[in-house]
Amino acid sequence: MTADVRDSTTATGIDRWRMPSLVIGIIGLGLSIVGYVINPQTFFRAWLPSFLFWFSIVAGSLAVLMLQYVTGGEWGLMIRRPLGASARTMLWMVLFFIPILFGLKEIYPWANTARAMADENVRQKLDWLNWKRFVIFAALYFALWNLWAWRIRILSLKFYEDRSPYTELSRRKWAASGLVMIVLTLSFASIDWMLSTEPTFSSTIYGITFVVGCSLSALAFVTFFLAQLAHTEAMSGVLKPSHLRDLGNLMLAFVMFYAYTTFSEFLLIWYANLHEEIPHYLVRNGGVWGVVAFAVAMFHFFLPFGLLLMRPIKDKPKTIAIVAVIVIVMRYVVLYWLVTPSWSGSRFTWSWMNLTSLLGIGGIWIWAFIGQLRGQTIIPIHETWVEEAIREGALKVNA
């Protein structure tokens, strides 16, 4: 094992981004608070898509991390530590979720009892769509996500000490059960937090689409993160084109999977042509929102799909980083396109508070993410398969 692999994450130079991120986050949150004073409704409606964007990276990181522990594979060699660090920032997501609780009546039509009772379709759903159930379930979701994120971390630290196969087996069992847990909880959370902004609309594929989207967000983020470290001291001689290629192939698979679920949802709703479902797409496919929908189709599927089919693009840090950025940007666009028309209808809206909340949450989150990486190596050198995986990556390059 080379000495570079043993270096701490300070060898990557990412520490220098921690304080600037914190400063940007504080400024963004400060300006968002000013926005709240000026216009509370706009603040809350800008906060939700920004929260969902950063939350999707965190939740997706936990999902992909558990998938890696269950399946194993060389593809996870370089991203276990970044995924784990991202997943453990779920505690910060709890804090960022608090404004949504205070803005329930501004975000969710069903939270306004008089308005909800006036609509028969919504009134029949009030046994589920009520603030008590909403808060209790949100607390349950966050408790489960934090439990699994930190339990896997504890077992990893224990394995570092004892190298026991029983510890490894326990970690895999937690990861396997966690995959079931996170698919169910993220599905219900997407219904509670996103779908219920339009309580007359229903979709049986909405939940799994959100789960796939979260995983894609996480993969794009860690791929971009890893690509930025390619030429640093810590990763010199370790990160091979085959590692980036594996991540590119996974990102391609999730891009296709997300396109499949979203198109299936659209096709089923178009075919059924039900009065309570079609307004969801009629609004989002017309006017400026229609232009956004076209951009989503082009830049969230067709462009990354075409680029990720080409091996030279996946093998080079600079080019795969560009693809990852395209996917990350479009993930926010998709979430904004899904949520905002629930309030604005066919009228396209954008506020400076959308930007400040995005930067505010993101700045604090990146600061916390880098903090979770401090004091450890990027590569989990204590794992028994690491040297073989690195050597295998080198052999693939020379083949």
C-alpha positions in Angstrom: 0.0 0.0 0.0 1.4 3.4 -1.0 2.0 6.1 1.6 -0.3 8.4 -0.3 -3.3 6.2 0.5 -2.6 6.5 4.2 -2.6 10.3 4.1 -5.5 12.0 5.7 -8.1 14.0 3.7 -6.0 17.1 4.2 -3.8 15.7 1.4 -6.7 16.3 -1.0 -6.9 20.0 -0.3 -10.7 19.9 0.4 -10.3 21.5 3.8 -9.7 24.8 2.1 -13.3 24.8 0.9 -14.8 24.2 4.3 -14.8 27.8 5.7 -15.8 29.5 2.4 -18.7 27.1 2.3 -19.7 28.0 5.8 -19.5 31.7 5.0 -21.7 31.3 1.9 -24.1 29.2 3.9 -24.5 31.8 6.6 -24.9 34.6 4.2 -27.5 32.6 2.2 -29.4 31.7 5.4 -29.2 35.3 6.6 -30.7 36.6 3.3 -33.4 34.0 3.4 -34.4 35.2 6.9 -34.7 38.7 5.5 -36.8 37.2 2.8 -39.0 35.5 5.4 -39.6 38.9 7.0 -40.5 40.5 3.7 -42.7 37.6 2.3 -43.2 34.5 4.4 -45.1 32.6 1.8 -42.5 33.0 -0.9 -39.8 32.1 1.7 -41.5 28.8 2.5 -42.2 27.9 -1.1 -38.6 28.6 -2.1 -37.3 26.6 0.9 -39.0 23.3 0.0 -37.3 22.6 -3.4 -33.9 23.8 -2.0 -34.3 21.4 0.9 -35.4 18.5 -1.3 -32.4 19.0 -3.6 -29.8 18.7 -0.8 -31.8 16.1 1.1 -31.9 13.9 -2.0 -28.1 13.8 -2.1 -27.9 12.8 1.6 -30.7 10.2 1.4 -29.4 8.9 -1.9 -25.9 8.6 -0.4 -27.2 6.4 2.4 -29.1 4.2 -0.1 -26.1 3.8 -2.4 -23.8 3.1 0.5 -26.0 0.3 1.8 -26.3 -1.1 -1.7 -22.5 -1.1 -1.9 -22.1 -3.0 1.4 -24.6 -5.6 0.2 -23.3 -6.2 -3.3 -19.6 -5.4 -2.7 -17.7 -4.7 -5.9 -14.8 -2.6 -7.0 -17.1 0.3 -8.0 -17.5 1.2 -4.3 -13.8 1.4 -3.5 -13.4 5.1 -3.9 -16.8 6.3 -2.8 -17.6 4.5 0.5 -16.1 7.2 2.6 -17.7 10.2 0.7 -21.0 8.3 0.8 -20.8 7.6 4.5 -19.8 11.2 5.3 -22.8 12.5 3.2 -25.2 10.1 4.9 -24.1 11.1 8.4 -25.1 14.7 7.7 -28.7 13.6 7.9 -28.8 15.3 11.4 -28.4 18.6 9.6 -31.3 17.8 7.4 -33.5 17.5 10.5 -32.7 21.2 11.3 -33.3 22.3 7.7 -36.7 20.5 7.8 -37.9 22.7 10.7 -38.9 25.7 8.5 -41.2 23.3 6.5 -43.0 22.5 9.7 -43.6 26.2 10.4 -44.8 26.8 6.9 -47.2 23.9 6.5 -50.2 26.2 5.7 -48.2 28.1 3.1 -46.8 24.9 1.4 -49.6 22.3 1.6 -53.2 23.1 0.7 -54.5 20.3 3.0 -53.0 22.1 6.0 -55.6 24.8 5.6 -58.6 23.0 7.1 -61.3 25.3 5.6 -59.9 25.0 2.1 -59.4 21.3 2.4 -62.9 20.6 3.7 -64.3 22.6 0.7 -62.8 20.0 -1.7 -64.4 16.6 -1.5 -61.5 14.8 -3.0 -59.1 16.4 -0.5 -61.5 16.0 2.4 -61.5 12.2 2.0 -57.8 12.2 2.4 -57.6 14.2 5.6 -57.2 11.1 7.8 -53.7 10.8 6.2 -53.1 14.5 5.3 -53.1 16.1 8.7 -50.3 17.9 10.5 -50.1 15.5 13.4 -49.5 12.4 11.2 -47.2 14.5 9.0 -44.9 15.5 11.9 -44.9 12.0 13.6 -44.0 10.3 10.3 -41.3 12.9 9.5 -39.7 12.3 12.9 -39.9 8.5 12.3 -38.2 8.9 8.9 -35.4 10.9 10.2 -34.9 8.6 13.2 -34.6 5.6 10.9 -32.2 7.3 8.5 -29.9 8.6 11.2 -30.0 5.2 13.0 -28.8 3.3 9.9 -26.3 5.9 8.9 -24.6 5.9 12.3 -25.0 2.2 13.0 -23.1 1.4 9.8 -20.5 3.9 10.8 -20.1 2.2 14.2 -19.8 -1.2 12.7 -17.2 0.0 10.2 -15.1 1.5 13.1 -15.5 -1.8 15.0 -14.3 -3.7 11.9 -11.3 -1.4 11.7 -10.4 -2.7 15.2 -11.2 -6.4 15.2 -11.2 -7.4 11.5 -13.9 -9.9 12.5 -16.0 -11.6 9.8 -18.9 -11.5 12.2 -18.6 -7.7 12.3 -18.6 -7.6 8.5 -21.6 -9.9 8.4 -23.5 -7.7 10.9 -22.7 -4.6 8.8 -24.1 -6.4 5.7 -27.2 -7.4 7.5 -27.9 -3.9 8.6 -27.3 -2.7 5.0 -29.6 -5.3 3.5 -32.4 -4.4 5.9 -31.6 -0.8 5.4 -32.3 -1.0 1.7 -35.8 -2.2 2.4 -36.2 0.5 5.0 -35.0 3.4 2.8 -37.1 2.4 -0.2 -40.2 2.4 1.9 -39.5 5.5 3.9 -38.3 7.6 1.0 -41.4 6.6 -1.0 -43.7 7.7 1.8 -41.6 10.8 2.4 -42.0 11.8 -1.2 -45.7 11.5 -0.9 -45.8 13.5 2.3 -43.4 16.2 1.3 -43.8 16.6 -2.5 -46.9 14.8 -3.8 -49.2 16.3 -1.2 -48.4 19.9 -2.4 -51.0 18.9 -5.0 -53.4 16.7 -2.9 -55.9 16.1 -5.7 -53.2 14.3 -7.7 -52.2 10.7 -7.2 -49.5 8.4 -8.7 -48.4 4.9 -7.9 -44.9 5.4 -9.3 -44.2 8.7 -7.6 -42.4 7.1 -4.7 -40.0 4.8 -6.5 -39.2 7.6 -9.0 -38.1 9.8 -6.0 -35.9 6.9 -4.6 -34.2 6.5 -8.0 -33.7 10.3 -8.3 -32.1 10.4 -4.8 -29.7 7.6 -5.8 -28.8 9.4 -9.0 -28.2 12.7 -7.2 -25.8 10.9 -4.8 -24.0 9.1 -7.5 -23.5 12.3 -9.5 -22.3 14.2 -6.5 -19.7 11.6 -5.4 -18.5 11.1 -9.0 -18.0 14.9 -9.3 -16.3 15.0 -5.9 -14.0 12.1 -6.8 -13.1 13.6 -10.1 -12.0 16.8 -8.4 -9.5 14.7 -6.3 -8.1 12.8 -9.3 -4.8 14.8 -9.4 -4.3 15.4 -5.7 -1.6 13.9 -3.6 -3.9 11.5 -1.8 -5.3 10.0 -4.9 -2.2 9.9 -7.1 -1.5 6.4 -8.3 -4.7 5.1 -6.7 -7.6 6.5 -8.8 -7.7 4.7 -12.1 -9.8 5.3 -15.2 -11.6 2.0 -14.5 -12.9 3.3 -11.2 -14.4 6.4 -12.9 -15.7 4.1 -15.7 -17.6 2.0 -13.2 -19.2 5.1 -11.6 -20.1 6.4 -15.1 -21.8 3.1 -15.9 -23.7 3.2 -12.7 -24.8 6.8 -13.3 -25.9 5.7 -16.8 -28.0 2.9 -15.3 -29.7 5.3 -12.9 -30.3 7.9 -15.6 -32.1 5.2 -17.7 -34.0 3.9 -14.7 -35.2 7.3 -13.8 -36.3 8.0 -17.4 -38.1 4.6 -17.4 -40.1 5.4 -14.2 -41.0 8.9 -15.2 -42.1 8.0 -18.7 -44.1 5.0 -17.3 -45.9 7.4 -14.9 -46.6 9.9 -17.8 -47.8 7.1 -20.1 -50.1 5.5 -17.5 -51.7 8.9 -16.7 -52.1 9.8 -20.3 -53.7 6.5 -21.1 -56.1 6.6 -18.1 -57.0 10.2 -18.8 -58.6 10.7 -15.4 -59.9 14.2 -14.5 -58.1 14.3 -11.1 -54.7 13.3 -12.6 -54.2 15.0 -15.9 -54.0 18.6 -14.6 -50.7 17.7 -13.1 -49.2 17.3 -16.6 -51.3 19.8 -18.4 -49.9 22.6 -16.2 -46.3 21.3 -16.3 -46.2 20.7 -20.1 -47.5 24.1 -21.1 -46.0 27.6 -21.4 -42.7 28.2 -19.7 -43.1 25.0 -17.7 -43.4 23.2 -21.0 -40.0 24.6 -21.9 -38.6 23.4 -18.6 -40.1 19.9 -19.3 -38.4 19.8 -22.6 -35.1 20.8 -21.0 -35.5 18.1 -18.4 -36.0 15.5 -21.2 -33.0 16.8 -23.1 -30.5 17.4 -20.3 -31.7 14.9 -17.7 -31.8 12.0 -20.0 -30.8 12.3 -23.7 -27.6 14.3 -23.2 -26.1 12.4 -20.2 -27.3 9.1 -21.8 -25.4 9.8 -24.9 -22.3 11.1 -23.1 -22.1 8.2 -20.7 -22.2 5.7 -23.6 -18.8 6.9 -24.6 -15.9 5.2 -22.8 -13.4 8.1 -23.2 -15.8 10.5 -21.4 -16.2 8.1 -18.5 -12.5 7.4 -18.1 -11.4 11.0 -17.8 -12.0 13.0 -14.6 -12.7 16.3 -16.4 -15.2 15.0 -18.8 -17.1 12.8 -16.3 -17.2 15.7 -13.9 -19.0 17.8 -16.6 -21.6 15.0 -17.0 -22.0 14.8 -13.2 -22.6 18.6 -13.0 -25.2 18.4 -15.8 -27.0 15.7 -13.8 -26.8 17.6 -10.5 -28.1 20.8 -12.0 -31.0 19.0 -13.7 -31.9 17.2 -10.4 -32.7 20.6 -8.9 -34.6 21.7 -12.1 -36.7 18.5 -11.9 -37.5 19.0 -8.2 -38.4 22.6 -8.9 -40.6 21.6 -11.9 -42.4 19.0 -9.8 -43.1 21.2 -6.8 -43.5 24.8 -7.8 -46.4 24.5 -10.3 -48.5 23.1 -7.4 -48.7 26.7 -6.1 -48.2 28.9 -9.2 -50.2 26.9 -11.7 -49.3 27.6 -15.3 -47.5 30.8 -14.3 -43.7 30.4 -14.1 -42.3 31.8 -10.9 -38.8 32.3 -9.6 -37.6 34.3 -6.5 -34.2 35.4 -5.3 -35.1 33.4 -2.2 -34.9 30.3 -4.2 -31.2 31.1 -4.8 -30.4 32.2 -1.2 -32.1 29.1 0.3 -30.2 26.9 -2.1 -26.9 28.5 -1.2 -27.7 28.7 2.5 -28.6 25.0 2.9 -25.8 24.0 0.5 -23.1 26.0 2.1 -23.8 24.7 5.6 -24.2 21.1 4.2 -20.9 21.1 2.3 -19.2 22.5 5.5 -20.7 19.6 7.5 -19.9 17.0 4.7 -16.2 18.0 4.7 -16.2 17.9 8.5 -17.4 14.3 8.4 -14.4 13.4 6.1 -11.8 14.9 8.4 -9.5 12.6 10.3 -9.8 9.7 8.0 -8.5 8.6 4.6 -10.5 8.8 1.5 -9.9 5.1 0.8 -11.0 2.6 3.5 -7.6 1.1 3.8 -8.6 -1.3 6.6 -10.9 -3.3 4.3 -9.4 -6.6 3.4 -10.2 -6.2 -0.3 -8.8 -2.8 -0.9 -5.3 -3.7 -2.1 -6.7 -6.3 -4.5 -9.2 -3.8 -5.9 -6.6 -1.1 -6.4 -4.2 -3.6 -8.1 -7.1 -4.9 -10.3 -7.8 -1.3 -11.4 -4.2 -0.9 -12.4 -4.3 -4.2 -14.4 -7.4 -3.1 -16.3 -5.6 0.1 -17.3 -2.6 -1.9 -18.6 -4.7 -4.5 -20.3 
